[in-house]
Amino acid sequence: MSRTIALLTDFGLDDPYVGQMKGVLAGLAPDSRIIDVSHGVEPFCISQGAFFLSGAMEHFPKDTVFITVIDPGVGSARRIIAAEFGGQVVLAPDNGVLELAEARFSGTMIVTDLSEAASKIHSSATFHGRDIFAPLAASIANGISLGSLGPKLPLREIVRTGINKPVWLADGVNATILHKDRFGNIVLNIPDTQTLPERMCIPEDQLLSGNDDGCVKRVCCYAELETGATGLLAGSQGYYELALNRGAASEMLGLEPGDVLTLKF
């Protein structure tokens, strides 16, 4: 039985791209289960893709092969890599999309450079997800060893962008927006293992219409917030999030994945 293959892309579902990838996988690894993590990553948004990947991995079988294609550098000289996390393997461009997974599963990542193997596969310059990542994932799912596909890569050489760590200031923190979900909740790159003050304030140039003093309080669940008020709570994905009770905090604050928000103590 082949391994489970999980797909994570910024392709959306309006075009034939996801279907073509699945078609290639069905032909090359017909015994594999193919599961969609998401195809709704904002185009080119590496930080959001990194968040989706790190949050998904622990909920998948231990031998899953993840194809993670958020790849604004497609066709360039950027590397294609495979990262092992125990029995799981993540195929991805070397652009920082592995950074949150590396932080969450600290000390377990081993990386193989697949660039040479990828260069031997005939492909278009613009669709490596179908032409390169899918065939490589199928080979791995069918039992090909990573050692036969390329050399190990020192971890110090992997691209990192700093999204795994908020920037702590003397009087607050600069947090990167990892995601806004369909409810408008804003996921920050502050792990829920970090202790935060009971109240934190939003800069004056960002309106908090339901919070009279421009500050948010830390709560345990959405229901603890008054209707129309924004609060800070530990979400289900391991990070703090800003939530507006019965509304969309992302619309109120005008924030998108990749933006930086300053919270003051």
N, C-alpha and C positions, 0 to 999 in steps of 0.2 A: 504493500500500500504506500503510495507516495505521500509526501508531507502536505499539510495544509498550506495554501498560498493566500496571503492577505494583500489587498490592494489599497494603497493610499495615494491619491493624486490631487492635483488642482485642475483636472480636466473638465469637471462638470459632467452633466448627462445630456446636454443638448446636441453634442457632436458624436460621431461614431468611434471616438478614440478609445473609450473604455471597452466597448464591445469588441473592437479589434484586438486589444490586449487579451481579453478573455478567450477570443477565438484562437490566438496563438497558443495560449496556455492549454486550452482544451485539446489541441492537436499534439502538443509536445509532452504534456503531463496529464493524460486523460483520467488517471486514477486520483488526482489531487482534488481536494475540496477547494474551491475558490470563494473567498469571503471578502466583501467590500468593507473596509474600515470607513472610508469616506472618499468622495470625489468632489467635496464642497470646500476644500481649502481655497482661500482667496488666491487668485492668480499670483504666482511668484512669491507668496508670503511664507518664507522659510520658517519664521518663528511659529506661525500657526500650525504648519505641517509638523514641526518638531513636537508641539504640544499634543496633537492628535496621536502621533506615533507613540510617545512615551506613555500616554494615558491608556492606550489600547493594549500594549504588549502583555501585561500581566493577566489579561482576560482571554488570551488565546492559548491554544495548545503549546506545549513546551518545545515542539519541533517545528513550529510555524516558520515559513519563509515569507518575510514582508518585502513587497516591492513598494518603495517610497519614492514617488516621482514628483517632486516639486523642484523644478530644474530650469531656472531662468538662464543658466549657462549651457543649455543643450547645444551640442555641436561644437563647443569650444574645447580647449585643452583641459578642462576640469576633469578630475579623476572620477572614475566609477569604483565604488568600494563595497565590500561586504563586511558587516560588523556582526560578530558572534556575541550573543548574550546568553551564555549557557548553551542550550540546544537551539535557541532561536537564532535566525539569521536575518539581517536587514540589508537589502540591496538599496543603495542610494547614491546620488551624486555627492561628492565631497564638498558640501557647501554650508555645513553647520546644522543640517536637519537632524543629525544624530545627537546633538548637544544635550538636549534634555533627557534623552534615554541614557546617555552616558552618566549624567548626574544622578538619575534615579536609581540606576543599577551600578553604582560606583564600584570600580575594581573588577568588573566582569568582562568588559569589552575587549575583544581581540579583532583587529582589522586586517583584511586582505585587500590588496590593490588588484582590481580586476581590469584595469585599463588596457593592458596588453591583450587579454582575452577578448575584451569588448572590441578592440580595433580590428580583430580578425573576422568579425561578424559584419556582413554586408548590411548597411543601414542607410536610411535617409538622414539628413543633417538635422531634421527638426522633430523626429518622433522616436527617440531612443527608448521610450517606455515600451512601445510595441516591438521594435526591431532588435533591441539589445537587452533591456532589463527582463522582459518576459522570457526569452530563450535562456538567459543565464539562470533565472529563478527556476525554470522547468528542469534544467540540468541538475541543479542542487536538490530540488525536490525528488528527483529520480535517483539520487544517490551519489552524484559526482562530488568529490571532495573539494573543499576550497583550496587546499594545498596544490591541487592540480591545475587550478585556474589562475593562480598568481601568488606573488610573494607577500609575506606579512609586512605590514606598514607600521613603523613606530608611531605610538599614539601622539607624540609631540608634533607630528607632521600633519595631523588631521585639522581641517578648518574648523575654527570655533569663532562665534561672533559675540559671545558674552551674554546671550539671552538666558542662560541658566542661573544667573545671579542678579538680583536687584542691586541697585547702587545705593548704599546707605550713606546718608548725609548727617551732619551734626544735628539737624533739626527735622529730619524726615527721611524719605526714601524715594528714589526714582524707580518706578516699576514699568516694565514693558507689558503691553497688552498682548497676551497670547491668543485670545479668542473672544469673540462675542457670540453667544449662542442664540438660538431662535427666539428666546424669551428676552433678549437684550441684556443678559447678564454679562459682565466684563470680567474675564479671567486674567489675573495678574500673575507675573512670574515670581510671586512670593510664596514659597512652600508653606503649607499649613502647619509644618513643624516649627515655624518661626513664631515667637510670641510677639504680638503687636499690642500697642496701647488700646485702651477701651474706646478712645475717640481719636480720629485723625481728620485733618482738614484738607479740603480741596482748594486749589488756587482760585482767587477771586474771578479770574477770567473764564471760569467754567461754572455754569449756572447749576445750582442744586435747588430747584424750586420748592421741594418739599422739606428741605432742611434749613431751618431759620438761621442757624449760625454758620452755615457753609461747611459743617463738619459731618462726618459719618460715624456712627457708633458701630462697634463690633457686636454682632448678634450670633445666635446659634442656628437660626433657621429663618426662612423668609417670613413666616407668620409673626415673628417678633417685631417686624417693622410696621409702623403705621402706614396706612394706605397713602401712597405718594411720596414716601420717604425712602432715601437711599441708605443702605448699610453695607457693612463689610463682614463677610462670613467665610468660613472654610467650606469650599465646595466639594463635590463628589470626586473631583479629578486630582486632588492632592494639592491644590493651590487656593489662595484667597481669591474671592471674587467680589465685585461691587454689584449689588442688586437693588433694583427699584421695585418695591412691592406694588404689584398690579400694573407694572409699566416696564419700559425698556431703558435701563440706565445708559446703554450705549447711545441711544438717540438723544437723551438729555445732555450727555456730556460730549457728544460728537466725536467719539473715539472709535478707532478701527484697529484691527490686529497690526502690530508693529509699532503703533504709537507709544509714546512714553508719557506717563502720568506721574506727577509729583504729589505725594501725600505728606503733609506736615504733622509733626507730633504736637 
